[in-house]
Amino acid sequence: MNIRSLLGIEHLGLFIMTGMLLNIIPGPDTFYIMARTMAQGRRAGIFSAPGISAGCLIHTIAAALGLSAILVTSATAFMVVKLCGACYLVYLGLQMLFHSSGNEGSAEPGLKAASGRTICAQAVLTNVLNPKVAVFFLAFLPQFVSNATHRAFLPFLFLGLVFIVNGTLYCTLLVLFASALSRTFKASRRTATLLKRATGGLFVGLGFKLAAEQ
């Protein structure tokens, strides 16, 4: 008996390739990490990436336990989570816009320095409060779980962890890319301020986009 049969999964190679392609497709998490990195530096991006991964782990466990199915079957639950996530993104965006406008005389305009724990926690919330991620995990993972298995939790968890590891590696590359790009834009204080304002506007836009999702 091989590891796939033992875990109750099928087509692991196809799952890994599909997961990598899905990670490459730009989405809210991609924009969030790039915006954080470009606005606040590599450190913010490095702490944001594991936060996104932790959020995906929560979604994986929720899907394995069947909790994500509530968001699919209950329009009210989907709406509540969606609006909470949208409001939080708008809050982060407005906070960035507010501090950008109020700190123009500082050496490093933009959000006040936040601890790594705070940055990571904010990334977790932006991911967990996106119901579309929950629906994605609930729809994607079962396609690679064997119909013969009687232990749904273990294959869900294994597949989720594989997806998360690949996603974390990709997010780390995004951080390095965005960090290198931001150094070009941060040559002047004025450019740095405009960049942070644009990032704040992007967060607000993502919030309204999430609120409009069906």
C-alpha positions as CSV (number, residue, x, y, z in Angstrom):
1,M,0.0,0.0,0.0
2,N,1.5,3.3,-1.1
3,I,1.2,6.7,0.7
4,R,-1.6,7.9,-1.5
5,S,-3.7,4.9,-0.8
6,L,-3.0,5.1,2.9
7,L,-4.0,8.8,3.0
8,G,-7.0,8.3,0.7
9,I,-5.9,10.7,-2.0
10,E,-5.8,10.5,-5.8
11,H,-3.8,12.2,-8.6
12,L,-1.3,13.9,-6.3
13,G,0.9,15.1,-9.1
14,L,-2.1,16.7,-10.9
15,F,-3.1,18.3,-7.6
16,I,0.3,19.8,-7.1
17,M,0.5,21.2,-10.7
18,T,-3.0,22.6,-10.5
19,G,-2.4,24.1,-7.1
20,M,0.8,25.8,-8.4
21,L,-1.1,27.3,-11.4
22,L,-3.9,28.5,-9.1
23,N,-1.3,30.2,-6.9
24,I,0.1,32.1,-9.9
25,I,-3.3,33.5,-10.9
26,P,-3.4,36.9,-9.2
27,G,-6.0,37.2,-6.5
28,P,-6.7,39.2,-3.3
29,D,-3.9,37.4,-1.4
30,T,-1.4,38.2,-4.1
31,F,-2.4,41.9,-4.2
32,Y,-2.4,42.0,-0.4
33,I,1.1,40.7,-0.1
34,M,2.5,42.8,-2.9
35,A,0.8,45.9,-1.6
36,R,2.0,45.3,2.0
37,T,5.6,44.7,0.8
38,M,5.8,47.7,-1.5
39,A,4.2,50.1,1.0
40,Q,5.9,48.9,4.2
41,G,9.0,46.9,3.1
42,R,10.2,43.4,2.9
43,R,9.7,42.8,6.6
44,A,5.9,43.4,6.3
45,G,5.7,41.0,3.4
46,I,7.7,38.3,5.1
47,F,5.3,38.4,8.0
48,S,2.2,38.7,5.7
49,A,3.0,35.5,3.8
50,P,2.8,33.0,6.8
51,G,-0.4,34.9,7.9
52,I,-2.0,34.1,4.5
53,S,-0.8,30.5,4.9
54,A,-2.3,30.3,8.4
55,G,-5.6,31.5,7.0
56,C,-5.5,28.8,4.3
57,L,-4.9,26.2,7.0
58,I,-7.9,27.4,8.9
59,H,-10.0,27.1,5.7
60,T,-8.6,23.6,5.1
61,I,-9.6,22.4,8.6
62,A,-13.0,24.0,8.2
63,A,-13.5,22.3,4.9
64,A,-12.4,18.9,6.4
65,L,-14.9,19.4,9.3
66,G,-17.7,20.4,6.9
67,L,-17.9,23.9,8.4
68,S,-17.2,25.6,5.0
69,A,-20.4,23.9,3.7
70,I,-22.3,26.3,5.8
71,L,-21.1,29.2,3.7
72,V,-22.2,27.4,0.6
73,T,-25.7,26.5,1.8
74,S,-26.4,29.6,3.9
75,A,-26.7,32.9,2.0
76,T,-26.8,34.7,5.4
77,A,-23.6,33.2,6.7
78,F,-21.8,33.9,3.4
79,M,-23.1,37.5,3.5
80,V,-22.0,38.1,7.1
81,V,-18.4,36.7,6.6
82,K,-18.1,38.6,3.3
83,L,-19.1,42.0,4.8
84,C,-16.8,41.5,7.7
85,G,-13.9,40.8,5.4
86,A,-14.8,43.8,3.2
87,C,-15.1,46.1,6.1
88,Y,-11.7,45.0,7.5
89,L,-10.0,45.6,4.1
90,V,-11.5,49.0,3.8
91,Y,-10.4,49.8,7.4
92,L,-6.8,48.8,6.6
93,G,-6.9,50.9,3.5
94,L,-8.3,54.0,5.2
95,Q,-5.8,53.6,8.0
96,M,-3.0,53.6,5.5
97,L,-4.4,56.6,3.6
98,F,-4.9,58.5,6.9
99,H,-1.4,57.9,8.2
100,S,0.1,58.6,4.8
101,S,-1.5,62.0,4.7
102,G,-0.6,62.8,8.3
103,N,3.1,61.7,8.2
104,E,4.4,63.6,5.2
105,G,7.1,65.2,7.3
106,S,8.5,62.0,8.6
107,A,11.5,60.1,7.2
108,E,9.3,57.1,6.3
109,P,5.8,58.2,5.5
110,G,3.0,55.7,5.8
111,L,1.7,53.4,8.4
112,K,3.4,53.4,11.8
113,A,5.7,50.5,12.4
114,A,3.7,47.4,13.4
115,S,5.0,44.3,15.1
116,G,5.5,41.2,13.1
117,R,2.7,39.6,15.1
118,T,0.3,42.4,14.2
119,I,1.1,42.2,10.5
120,C,0.7,38.4,10.5
121,A,-2.6,38.6,12.4
122,Q,-3.9,41.1,9.9
123,A,-3.0,38.8,7.0
124,V,-4.8,35.9,8.7
125,L,-7.9,37.9,9.1
126,T,-8.0,39.2,5.5
127,N,-7.8,35.5,4.3
128,V,-10.1,34.0,6.8
129,L,-12.8,36.6,6.3
130,N,-12.9,36.0,2.5
131,P,-15.7,33.4,2.1
132,K,-14.6,32.7,-1.5
133,V,-11.5,31.1,-0.2
134,A,-13.6,28.8,2.0
135,V,-15.8,27.9,-1.0
136,F,-12.6,27.3,-3.1
137,F,-11.2,24.8,-0.6
138,L,-14.5,23.0,-0.2
139,A,-14.8,22.7,-4.0
140,F,-11.2,22.0,-4.9
141,L,-9.9,19.5,-2.3
142,P,-12.6,16.8,-2.6
143,Q,-11.8,16.3,-6.3
144,F,-8.5,14.6,-5.2
145,V,-9.9,12.6,-2.2
146,S,-10.6,8.9,-3.0
147,N,-14.2,7.9,-2.9
148,A,-13.2,4.7,-1.1
149,T,-11.8,6.6,1.9
150,H,-13.7,6.7,5.2
151,R,-11.5,9.3,6.8
152,A,-12.2,12.6,5.1
153,F,-10.2,14.7,7.6
154,L,-6.8,13.2,7.0
155,P,-6.7,13.6,3.1
156,F,-8.2,17.1,3.4
157,L,-5.5,18.1,5.8
158,F,-2.7,16.5,3.8
159,L,-3.9,18.1,0.5
160,G,-4.4,21.5,2.2
161,L,-0.8,21.4,3.7
162,V,0.6,20.6,0.3
163,F,-1.2,23.5,-1.3
164,I,-0.2,25.8,1.6
165,V,3.5,24.9,1.3
166,N,3.5,25.6,-2.4
167,G,1.6,28.8,-1.8
168,T,4.0,30.0,0.9
169,L,7.0,29.5,-1.4
170,Y,5.2,31.5,-4.1
171,C,4.3,34.2,-1.7
172,T,7.9,34.4,-0.6
173,L,9.0,35.0,-4.2
174,L,6.3,37.7,-4.5
175,V,7.7,39.4,-1.4
176,L,11.2,39.4,-2.9
177,F,10.0,40.7,-6.2
178,A,7.8,43.4,-4.7
179,S,10.6,44.4,-2.3
180,A,13.0,44.9,-5.2
181,L,10.4,46.9,-7.1
182,S,9.5,49.1,-4.2
183,R,13.1,50.2,-3.8
184,T,12.9,51.8,-7.2
185,F,9.7,53.8,-6.3
186,K,11.0,54.8,-2.8
187,A,13.9,56.9,-4.1
188,S,12.1,60.0,-3.0
189,R,9.9,60.8,0.0
190,R,7.1,62.1,-2.3
191,T,7.1,58.9,-4.4
192,A,7.0,56.8,-1.2
193,T,4.0,58.7,0.1
194,L,2.1,58.3,-3.2
195,L,2.9,54.6,-3.2
196,K,1.4,54.2,0.2
197,R,-1.6,56.2,-0.7
198,A,-2.1,54.0,-3.8
199,T,-1.7,50.9,-1.6
200,G,-4.4,52.2,0.7
201,G,-6.7,52.9,-2.2
202,L,-6.0,49.3,-3.4
203,F,-7.1,47.9,-0.1
204,V,-10.2,49.9,-0.1
205,G,-10.9,48.8,-3.7
206,L,-10.4,45.1,-2.7
207,G,-12.8,45.6,0.2
208,F,-15.6,47.0,-2.1
209,K,-14.8,44.2,-4.6
210,L,-15.3,41.6,-2.0
211,A,-18.5,43.2,-0.8
212,A,-19.9,43.0,-4.3
213,E,-19.1,39.3,-4.8
214,Q,-22.0,36.9,-5.1
